[in-house]
Amino acid sequence: MWTELGIACWPTLLILGPDASPLFVLVGEGHSDRLQLYVDTAVRYFSSSGRLSKTAVPLAPLKHYQATGSLLLYPGKVAVHPGGLIVSDSGHNKILLTDFEGSVTKVIGSGEQGFTDGSFAVASFNNPQGVVYHHPDTLYIADTDNHAIRQVDIITETVKTIAGTGKQGTDLEGGQVGTLMAISSPWDLCLGRSLDQAEDGPENLLLVAMAGTHQIWGVFLSNGKWLKGSSYSKGTVVRLAGSGAEENRNTSYPTRAGFAQPSGLTLGTHSGAAVLYIADSESSSVRKMNLTDGAVKAVVGGARDPLDLFAYGDVDGSGVEAKLQHPLAVAAVGDRVYVADSYNHKIKVVRPSGKTYILTTVAGGQYTEKNKDEASDSKLNEPGGLCASVDGSCLYIADTNNHSIKVLSLTDHSIRQLPIRLVDESDSSSQDLLNSDAEVEEVVVEVPSGREVQVILRIKASLPEEASLNNDAPNKWTLDTSGSQVTVTSSEGKLQEETDVPITLQPISDAASDTKLKLLCVMFVCLNSGVCVTTQSKFEVRFRSIIESSQSAEEDEIIVNIPLQGKALPNYH
């Protein structure tokens, strides 16, 4: 398509008419005024001729992720903390802390798109991406579309801004302190040390993939020194590498190097030196920056021509012969570097081999309609985040377009999905939602004694206006019929908004006796906000025999209404 349209530069903006025919092309950046003028003119022209549809365009393609029943919406990045994982729930503008089994222990952020500091419940983000844990009780977040770095205190449960103004900056050098420094689209973070810090000393330099200005920046968490004897005070936000030109230029002079939308960072070592590995997305390459002398060098992918940003593909191999397509994350394990090769929907690994590096595919492949009946856990869809477990035995993957977190074993390269569940013990609604030992609701049914009775359990989902049943998910009812007096055609079945479950009840002769059964209903419910959650309701249905009246003797069946109120929906909007 690009060849047919004659596109030779990134970015190129192509405007299509209502009939999808090409109308106008803008090449390169900085054309906002011309773009606005052309669009305004085109809207007036096509509206006057009646060719422009007034139908609203949906802003969130929710169908696929709703069908997964996922709690996440386009998770961007994932990192490890001592108790589990940190997940950027980017589509919901939240950060989740989970244990290693996926149970959510803390939710950071109100979920509203905004730029507000404060408590976990009040703070707001805008497309948060990179996250990193700083011992003993701090998180740092790349709040991408707020153009800011946020600091989270886990103990006091508060969020504050430590860099950025909330508006996109254009400065290519930096040097100001904290929120005085405007920055541009920070995409990922990792922790390192200033040059005067001992190897076993605290990590005092927050490294930032500044995608908006195509550079690597740093935030000094304490006073520290950098290259050429430069010194910076605590809180200084400064460019460490990259000229700001969008290119794939490697050089021994860090400020002359060129990056193209760096989006992933990981700290490793090479030949005994500390190295920052960089997923350089728009050049479709992995680069490295020596943190001792600042030299920037190629690892794999990209092209020899620093201005060629179209050297993408899906080829295992060495050096520049290997091809990636828009890698978004890297994770170092020993001397290996794993890569989330986003547009190829794969995880690849880079290994040093003499003076070069070898790229090999490890796992992945895209989930499609054609292979939907195969095991879907092994399929990836534009993975954007990657981190290694502490022991290096597995990788955690933010499988962005599958709205999930996956776990990749580095032993046999198998992939499984990690279920993300709300089970915060301080949130009673979450406990009611997910705890199988939740309170049992009792339903008493009076039936005539001495004869067989047909009973219909009519299960009705009564949900609030802002919620609906996800019919693509495995909604299910299950009956425990341990008593010999109850006969059912099936002990389980699909749950719909209204479901009838027929039961045959054998004669109960003793008017004082009770017969019981247990009913469990599991519903996958989607809120209008797009969040899908699981609710469980338990009922104990007790049949109590009574002396049959002339009226009840005429009844062929008894209908018992079982209301599913959906009252346990969590406060997760």
C-alpha positions as CSV (number, residue, x, y, z in Angstrom):
1,M,0.0,0.0,0.0
2,W,2.8,2.4,0.9
3,T,4.5,1.7,-2.5
4,E,1.3,2.2,-4.4
5,L,0.7,5.6,-2.7
6,G,4.3,6.7,-3.2
7,I,5.0,7.2,0.5
8,A,8.7,7.6,1.2
9,C,8.9,9.5,4.5
10,W,7.8,9.0,8.1
11,P,5.4,10.6,9.0
12,T,3.2,11.0,6.0
13,L,-0.4,12.1,6.5
14,L,-2.9,10.9,3.8
15,I,-6.4,12.5,3.8
16,L,-9.1,10.3,2.3
17,G,-12.4,11.5,0.9
18,P,-15.8,10.0,1.9
19,D,-15.5,7.4,-0.9
20,A,-12.0,6.5,0.4
21,S,-10.2,8.1,-2.5
22,P,-6.8,9.9,-1.7
23,L,-7.3,13.7,-1.6
24,F,-4.2,15.3,0.0
25,V,-0.8,14.3,1.3
26,L,1.4,16.1,3.9
27,V,4.9,14.9,4.3
28,G,6.9,15.2,7.5
29,E,6.1,17.1,10.8
30,G,5.0,20.6,11.6
31,H,2.0,20.9,9.2
32,S,-0.8,21.4,11.8
33,D,-2.0,24.8,10.3
34,R,-2.2,23.4,6.8
35,L,-3.9,20.2,8.0
36,Q,-6.5,22.2,9.9
37,L,-7.2,24.5,6.9
38,Y,-7.6,21.5,4.5
39,V,-9.8,19.5,6.8
40,D,-12.1,22.5,7.6
41,T,-12.4,23.2,3.9
42,A,-13.1,19.6,3.0
43,V,-15.7,19.2,5.7
44,R,-17.6,22.3,4.4
45,Y,-17.3,21.1,0.8
46,F,-18.5,17.5,1.4
47,S,-21.2,18.6,3.9
48,S,-22.7,21.0,1.3
49,S,-22.9,18.2,-1.3
50,G,-24.5,15.8,1.2
51,R,-21.6,13.3,0.9
52,L,-20.3,13.5,4.5
53,S,-21.8,11.1,7.0
54,K,-22.9,12.5,10.3
55,T,-22.6,9.2,12.1
56,A,-20.4,9.3,15.2
57,V,-17.2,7.3,15.0
58,P,-16.7,4.8,17.9
59,L,-13.6,5.8,19.8
60,A,-12.8,2.5,21.5
61,P,-12.9,-0.9,19.7
62,L,-14.3,-2.8,22.7
63,K,-15.6,-6.0,21.2
64,H,-12.5,-8.1,21.3
65,Y,-11.4,-7.1,24.8
66,Q,-15.0,-7.5,26.2
67,A,-15.1,-11.0,24.9
68,T,-12.0,-11.8,26.9
69,G,-13.7,-10.8,30.1
70,S,-10.4,-9.0,30.9
71,L,-10.0,-6.5,33.7
72,L,-7.4,-4.7,31.6
73,L,-7.7,-2.3,28.7
74,Y,-4.6,-2.0,26.4
75,P,-2.0,-2.6,29.2
76,G,1.2,-0.8,28.1
77,K,4.0,-1.9,30.4
78,V,4.7,-4.3,33.2
79,A,7.4,-4.4,35.9
80,V,8.3,-6.4,39.0
81,H,8.1,-5.3,42.6
82,P,9.0,-7.4,45.6
83,G,5.4,-8.6,46.1
84,G,4.4,-9.1,42.5
85,L,3.8,-7.1,39.4
86,I,3.2,-3.4,38.5
87,V,0.9,-3.2,35.5
88,S,0.2,0.0,33.4
89,D,-3.5,-0.4,32.7
90,S,-3.1,2.3,30.1
91,G,-6.5,2.2,28.6
92,H,-8.1,2.7,32.0
93,N,-5.5,5.4,33.1
94,K,-4.6,3.3,36.1
95,I,-1.7,1.5,37.6
96,L,-2.3,-1.9,39.2
97,L,-0.2,-3.7,41.8
98,T,-0.8,-7.4,41.9
99,D,0.7,-10.5,43.5
100,F,2.5,-13.0,41.4
101,E,-0.8,-14.9,40.9
102,G,-2.5,-11.8,39.4
103,S,-4.6,-10.8,42.3
104,V,-4.8,-7.0,42.5
105,T,-3.7,-5.6,45.8
106,K,-3.7,-1.9,45.0
107,V,-5.3,0.3,42.4
108,I,-3.5,3.6,41.7
109,G,-5.6,6.3,40.1
110,S,-9.2,7.3,39.8
111,G,-9.5,6.1,36.2
112,E,-10.5,9.5,35.0
113,Q,-8.3,11.0,32.3
114,G,-6.5,13.9,33.9
115,F,-3.4,15.3,35.6
116,T,-4.0,15.4,39.3
117,D,-1.8,14.6,42.2
118,G,-3.1,13.2,45.5
119,S,-4.3,10.0,47.0
120,F,-4.7,6.8,45.0
121,A,-8.4,7.3,44.7
122,V,-8.0,11.0,43.5
123,A,-4.9,10.9,41.4
124,S,-5.4,10.9,37.6
125,F,-3.2,9.9,34.6
126,N,-3.3,10.0,30.8
127,N,-2.1,6.9,29.0
128,P,0.5,5.9,31.6
129,Q,3.2,3.6,30.1
130,G,6.6,2.8,31.7
131,V,6.7,1.8,35.4
132,V,9.6,0.9,37.7
133,Y,10.0,0.0,41.4
134,H,12.6,1.9,43.5
135,H,13.5,0.3,46.9
136,P,12.0,0.4,49.4
137,D,8.5,1.8,48.8
138,T,8.4,4.0,45.7
139,L,7.2,3.6,42.1
140,Y,7.9,5.9,39.1
141,I,5.5,6.2,36.2
142,A,6.0,7.6,32.7
143,D,2.7,9.4,32.4
144,T,3.0,9.6,28.6
145,D,0.2,11.8,27.4
146,N,0.6,14.1,30.4
147,H,4.2,14.5,29.4
148,A,5.2,14.0,33.0
149,I,7.0,11.6,35.4
150,R,5.0,10.7,38.5
151,Q,6.2,9.3,41.8
152,V,4.1,6.9,43.9
153,D,4.6,6.4,47.6
154,I,3.2,2.9,48.3
155,I,3.1,3.4,52.1
156,T,1.2,6.7,52.2
157,E,-0.7,5.8,49.0
158,T,-0.1,9.2,47.3
159,V,1.0,10.3,43.9
160,K,3.0,13.4,43.0
161,T,4.6,14.8,39.9
162,I,8.4,15.1,39.9
163,A,9.0,16.1,36.2
164,G,7.0,17.8,33.5
165,T,4.4,20.5,33.3
166,G,1.5,18.5,31.9
167,K,2.1,20.1,28.5
168,Q,4.4,18.8,25.7
169,G,7.8,20.4,25.7
170,T,10.2,21.0,22.8
171,D,13.5,21.6,24.8
172,L,16.2,19.2,23.5
173,E,18.7,19.8,26.3
174,G,16.9,20.2,29.6
175,G,18.6,21.1,32.9
176,Q,15.8,22.5,35.0
177,V,14.5,21.0,38.2
178,G,11.3,19.0,38.6
179,T,8.1,20.4,37.4
180,L,9.8,23.5,35.9
181,M,11.1,21.2,33.1
182,A,8.6,20.5,30.2
183,I,9.2,17.1,28.6
184,S,7.8,15.2,25.7
185,S,6.0,11.8,25.7
186,P,8.1,9.8,28.2
187,W,7.5,6.1,27.2
188,D,9.6,3.9,29.4
189,L,11.7,4.1,32.6
190,C,14.6,2.2,34.2
191,L,16.9,2.9,37.1
192,G,20.6,3.4,37.0
193,R,23.4,5.2,38.8
194,S,25.3,8.4,38.3
195,L,29.0,8.1,37.5
196,D,30.0,9.0,41.1
197,Q,27.8,6.3,42.6
198,A,29.3,3.0,43.7
199,E,28.1,-0.1,41.9
200,D,26.5,-1.4,45.1
201,G,25.2,2.1,46.0
202,P,21.5,3.2,45.7
203,E,20.1,3.7,42.3
204,N,19.9,7.5,42.0
205,L,19.3,8.1,38.2
206,L,16.0,7.6,36.6
207,L,16.6,6.9,32.9
208,V,13.8,8.0,30.6
209,A,13.0,6.9,27.0
210,M,11.8,10.3,25.8
211,A,9.9,9.2,22.7
212,G,8.6,12.7,21.8
213,T,12.0,14.2,21.3
214,H,13.8,11.0,20.2
215,Q,16.2,11.1,23.1
216,I,17.3,9.5,26.4
217,W,16.8,11.7,29.4
218,G,17.6,11.4,33.1
219,V,16.1,12.5,36.4
220,F,18.6,12.8,39.2
221,L,17.0,11.4,42.3
222,S,20.0,12.7,44.4
223,N,23.0,14.9,43.6
224,G,25.2,13.1,41.0
225,K,27.8,13.4,38.3
226,W,27.6,12.6,34.6
227,L,29.9,12.7,31.6
228,K,32.6,15.2,31.1
229,G,32.6,16.1,34.8
230,S,29.1,17.6,34.8
231,S,27.3,17.6,38.1
232,Y,23.5,17.8,38.7
233,S,21.5,18.6,41.8
234,K,18.7,16.4,43.0
235,G,15.6,16.7,40.9
236,T,17.4,17.9,37.7
237,V,15.8,16.7,34.5
238,V,18.3,16.6,31.7
239,R,19.0,15.1,28.2
240,L,21.7,12.4,28.4
241,A,21.8,11.2,24.8
242,G,20.3,12.1,21.4
243,S,20.4,15.2,19.2
244,G,16.7,15.3,18.8
245,A,16.9,14.4,15.1
246,E,14.7,11.4,14.2
247,E,17.3,9.0,12.9
248,N,19.2,5.8,13.6
249,R,22.7,7.4,14.1
250,N,25.3,5.6,16.2
251,T,28.3,7.5,17.5
252,S,30.7,7.7,20.4
253,Y,29.4,11.2,21.2
254,P,26.1,10.7,23.0
255,T,24.6,14.1,22.2
256,R,25.2,13.6,18.5
257,A,23.5,10.2,18.4
258,G,20.1,9.9,16.8
259,F,17.1,7.9,18.0
260,A,13.7,7.3,16.5
261,Q,11.0,7.2,19.1
262,P,12.8,5.1,21.8
263,S,10.1,3.2,23.6
264,G,11.7,0.6,25.8
265,L,14.7,0.5,28.2
266,T,16.5,-2.2,30.2
267,L,19.8,-2.1,32.1
268,G,22.4,-4.8,31.4
269,T,26.1,-5.4,31.1
270,H,28.4,-6.0,28.2
271,S,32.2,-6.7,28.6
272,G,31.9,-5.7,32.2
273,A,30.4,-2.2,31.5
274,A,26.9,-1.0,32.4
275,V,24.8,-0.8,29.3
276,L,21.4,0.7,28.6
277,Y,19.6,-1.4,25.9
278,I,17.0,0.6,24.0
279,A,14.0,-0.5,21.9
280,D,14.2,2.1,19.2
281,S,10.8,1.7,17.7
282,E,10.7,3.8,14.5
283,S,14.1,2.5,13.3
284,S,12.9,-1.0,14.1
285,S,16.2,-1.7,15.9
286,V,17.7,-2.4,19.3
287,R,20.5,0.0,20.3
288,K,22.8,0.2,23.3
289,M,24.3,3.1,25.2
290,N,27.4,2.6,27.3
291,L,26.7,4.3,30.7
292,T,30.4,4.8,31.3
293,D,31.4,6.9,28.3
294,G,28.0,7.5,26.6
295,A,28.8,5.8,23.3
296,V,25.7,4.7,21.3
297,K,26.0,1.6,19.1
298,A,23.9,-0.7,17.0
299,V,22.8,-4.1,18.4
300,V,20.3,-5.7,15.8
301,G,17.9,-4.5,13.2
302,G,17.6,-1.2,11.4
303,A,19.6,-0.1,8.4
304,R,23.2,1.1,7.8
305,D,21.9,4.4,6.5
306,P,21.0,6.4,9.7
307,L,18.2,8.2,7.8
308,D,16.5,5.0,6.6
309,L,13.7,4.3,9.1
310,F,11.9,1.8,6.8
311,A,14.3,-1.1,7.3
312,Y,11.7,-3.3,9.1
313,G,10.8,-6.9,8.7
314,D,10.7,-10.3,10.5
315,V,14.1,-11.9,10.0
316,D,16.2,-13.8,12.5
317,G,19.9,-13.2,12.0
318,S,22.9,-11.1,13.1
319,G,23.5,-7.4,13.3
320,V,21.8,-5.2,10.6
321,E,20.7,-8.3,8.6
322,A,18.3,-9.2,11.4
323,K,14.9,-7.4,11.1
324,L,12.3,-6.3,13.6
325,Q,9.2,-4.3,13.2
326,H,8.5,-1.5,15.8
327,P,9.9,-3.1,18.9
328,L,8.4,-1.6,22.1
329,A,10.2,-3.2,25.0
330,V,13.4,-4.9,26.1
331,A,14.4,-7.0,29.1
332,A,17.9,-8.1,30.0
333,V,18.5,-11.6,31.6
334,G,22.2,-12.2,32.1
335,D,23.9,-11.6,28.7
336,R,20.7,-12.0,26.8
337,V,18.2,-9.3,25.9
338,Y,14.6,-10.2,25.1
339,V,12.6,-8.0,22.8
340,A,8.9,-7.4,22.4
341,D,8.7,-7.2,18.6
342,S,5.4,-5.5,18.6
343,Y,4.2,-5.4,15.0
344,N,5.5,-9.0,14.4
345,H,3.6,-10.1,17.5
346,K,6.6,-12.0,18.8
347,I,9.1,-12.2,21.6
348,K,12.7,-12.5,20.3
349,V,16.1,-12.8,22.0
350,V,19.4,-11.1,21.3
351,R,22.6,-13.0,22.2
352,P,26.2,-11.6,21.9
353,S,28.3,-13.5,19.4
354,G,31.8,-12.2,19.2
355,K,31.7,-8.6,17.9
356,T,28.1,-8.9,16.9
357,Y,24.7,-10.0,18.2
358,I,22.3,-12.8,17.0
359,L,18.5,-12.3,17.0
360,T,16.3,-15.4,17.3
361,T,12.5,-15.8,17.6
362,V,11.5,-17.3,21.0
363,A,7.7,-17.3,21.0
364,G,4.5,-15.6,19.8
365,G,2.6,-15.1,16.6
366,Q,-0.7,-13.2,16.1
367,Y,-4.1,-14.4,17.2
368,T,-6.3,-14.4,14.2
369,E,-9.8,-15.6,13.2
370,K,-8.2,-18.5,11.3
371,N,-6.4,-19.9,14.4
372,K,-9.0,-18.8,17.0
373,D,-9.7,-22.5,17.9
374,E,-6.1,-23.1,18.7
375,A,-4.6,-22.4,22.2
376,S,-4.8,-18.6,22.3
377,D,-2.5,-18.1,25.2
378,S,0.5,-18.6,22.9
379,K,-0.7,-15.9,20.5
380,L,0.3,-12.3,21.0
381,N,-1.2,-9.1,19.6
382,E,1.2,-6.1,19.6
383,P,2.9,-6.8,22.9
384,G,4.2,-3.5,24.4
385,G,5.7,-4.4,27.7
386,L,8.3,-6.9,29.0
387,C,10.1,-7.6,32.2
388,A,12.0,-10.5,33.7
389,S,11.2,-12.3,37.0
390,V,13.7,-11.8,39.8
391,D,15.2,-15.3,39.3
392,G,15.3,-15.0,35.5
393,S,13.1,-18.1,35.0
394,C,10.3,-16.3,33.1
395,L,9.2,-13.1,31.4
396,Y,6.0,-11.2,32.0
397,I,4.5,-9.7,28.9
398,A,2.0,-6.9,28.6
399,D,0.1,-8.3,25.6
400,T,-1.4,-5.0,24.8
401,N,-4.1,-5.7,22.1
402,N,-5.1,-8.9,23.8
403,H,-5.8,-6.9,27.0
404,S,-3.8,-9.4,29.1
405,I,-0.6,-10.2,30.9
406,K,1.2,-13.3,29.7
407,V,4.0,-15.4,31.3
408,L,6.7,-16.8,29.1
409,S,8.8,-19.7,30.5
410,L,12.4,-19.3,29.6
411,T,12.9,-23.1,30.1
412,D,10.5,-24.5,27.5
413,H,9.2,-21.2,25.9
414,S,5.6,-22.0,26.8
415,I,3.2,-19.1,27.3
416,R,0.3,-18.9,29.7
417,Q,-2.1,-16.1,30.6
418,L,-1.9,-14.6,34.1
419,P,-5.5,-13.9,35.2
420,I,-5.8,-10.4,36.7
421,R,-8.4,-10.4,39.4
422,L,-9.8,-7.9,41.9
423,V,-9.4,-9.3,45.4
424,D,-8.4,-6.3,47.5
425,E,-9.2,-7.4,51.1
426,S,-10.1,-3.8,52.0
427,D,-12.8,-3.8,49.3
428,S,-15.8,-5.7,50.4
429,S,-17.4,-5.5,47.0
430,S,-14.3,-7.2,45.4
431,Q,-14.5,-9.9,48.0
432,D,-18.2,-10.5,47.2
433,L,-17.3,-10.5,43.5
434,L,-14.5,-13.0,43.4
435,N,-14.4,-15.0,46.6
436,S,-16.1,-18.4,46.1
437,D,-16.8,-18.4,49.9
438,A,-19.0,-15.4,49.5
439,E,-22.3,-15.1,51.5
440,V,-25.0,-17.6,50.5
441,E,-28.5,-16.3,50.0
442,E,-31.3,-18.6,51.2
443,V,-34.4,-19.2,49.1
444,V,-37.2,-21.2,50.7
445,V,-39.8,-22.9,48.4
446,E,-43.0,-24.5,49.8
447,V,-44.1,-27.6,47.9
448,P,-47.0,-29.9,48.4
449,S,-46.1,-33.0,50.3
450,G,-46.8,-36.6,49.2
451,R,-46.4,-36.2,45.4
452,E,-43.8,-35.5,42.7
453,V,-43.5,-31.8,41.8
454,Q,-42.0,-30.0,38.8
455,V,-40.0,-26.9,39.8
456,I,-38.6,-24.2,37.5
457,L,-35.7,-22.2,38.9
458,R,-36.0,-18.9,36.9
459,I,-32.7,-17.1,37.1
460,K,-32.9,-13.5,36.1
461,A,-30.0,-11.1,35.8
462,S,-31.1,-7.7,37.2
463,L,-28.2,-5.4,36.3
464,P,-27.9,-1.6,36.8
465,E,-28.3,0.6,33.7
466,E,-24.5,1.0,33.3
467,A,-23.9,-2.7,32.9
468,S,-24.8,-5.6,30.6
469,L,-24.2,-9.3,30.4
470,N,-21.3,-10.3,28.2
471,N,-22.9,-13.0,26.2
472,D,-19.6,-14.0,24.5
473,A,-18.1,-15.0,27.9
474,P,-18.7,-18.4,29.7
475,N,-21.6,-17.3,31.9
476,K,-22.6,-20.4,33.8
477,W,-25.0,-21.9,36.4
478,T,-24.0,-25.0,38.5
479,L,-26.2,-27.1,40.8
480,D,-25.1,-29.3,43.7
481,T,-27.8,-31.9,44.0
482,S,-26.5,-34.2,46.6
483,G,-29.9,-35.2,47.9
484,S,-31.7,-38.2,46.3
485,Q,-35.0,-36.4,46.2
486,V,-33.9,-33.9,43.6
487,T,-33.5,-34.9,39.9
488,V,-32.1,-32.5,37.2
489,T,-31.5,-33.1,33.5
490,S,-28.1,-31.3,33.9
491,S,-26.0,-30.1,36.7
492,E,-24.7,-27.1,34.8
493,G,-25.5,-24.9,31.8
494,K,-25.1,-21.5,30.1
495,L,-26.4,-18.5,32.0
496,Q,-28.4,-15.9,30.0
497,E,-30.2,-12.8,31.2
498,E,-33.1,-15.1,31.9
499,T,-32.5,-18.8,32.3
500,D,-35.0,-21.6,33.3
501,V,-33.5,-24.6,35.1
502,P,-36.1,-27.4,35.4
503,I,-36.0,-29.7,38.5
504,T,-38.0,-32.7,39.4
505,L,-38.7,-33.1,43.1
506,Q,-39.6,-36.5,44.4
507,P,-42.4,-36.8,47.0
508,I,-41.6,-35.4,50.4
509,S,-43.8,-37.2,52.9
510,D,-42.8,-35.6,56.2
511,A,-44.2,-32.1,56.4
512,A,-41.4,-31.1,58.8
513,S,-38.5,-32.2,56.6
514,D,-36.4,-29.9,54.3
515,T,-34.7,-30.8,51.1
516,K,-31.9,-28.5,49.8
517,L,-29.8,-27.8,46.8
518,K,-27.0,-25.3,46.1
519,L,-27.0,-23.0,43.1
520,L,-23.9,-21.1,41.9
521,C,-24.2,-18.5,39.2
522,V,-21.1,-16.9,37.5
523,M,-21.7,-13.9,35.3
524,F,-19.3,-11.9,33.2
525,V,-20.6,-8.3,33.2
526,C,-19.4,-5.3,31.2
527,L,-19.8,-1.8,32.4
528,N,-20.5,1.0,29.9
529,S,-17.0,2.3,30.7
530,G,-15.6,-0.8,29.0
531,V,-14.5,-2.7,32.1
532,C,-15.5,-6.4,32.2
533,V,-15.7,-8.1,35.6
534,T,-16.8,-11.5,37.0
535,T,-19.5,-11.8,39.6
536,Q,-20.4,-14.9,41.6
537,S,-23.7,-15.5,43.5
538,K,-24.5,-18.4,45.7
539,F,-28.0,-19.6,46.7
540,E,-29.2,-22.4,48.9
541,V,-32.7,-23.4,47.7
542,R,-34.6,-25.2,50.5
543,F,-37.8,-27.1,49.7
544,R,-40.3,-27.2,52.6
545,S,-43.3,-29.6,52.3
546,I,-46.7,-28.3,53.2
547,I,-50.2,-29.8,53.3
548,E,-51.5,-29.6,49.8
549,S,-54.5,-27.3,49.2
550,S,-57.1,-27.7,46.5
551,Q,-55.5,-24.8,44.7
552,S,-51.9,-26.2,44.7
553,A,-53.2,-29.6,43.6
554,E,-54.0,-28.0,40.3
555,E,-50.5,-26.7,39.7
556,D,-48.4,-28.7,37.2
557,E,-45.2,-26.8,38.1
558,I,-43.8,-24.2,40.5
559,I,-41.7,-21.3,39.3
560,V,-39.1,-20.0,41.7
561,N,-37.6,-16.6,40.8
562,I,-33.8,-16.3,41.5
563,P,-32.8,-12.7,41.1
564,L,-29.2,-11.9,40.3
565,Q,-28.9,-8.3,41.4
566,G,-25.4,-7.6,40.1
567,K,-24.9,-5.6,43.4
568,A,-21.4,-6.8,43.8
569,L,-20.0,-4.9,40.9
570,P,-16.7,-3.3,42.0
571,N,-16.0,0.4,42.0
572,Y,-13.7,0.1,39.0
573,H,-15.0,2.6,36.4
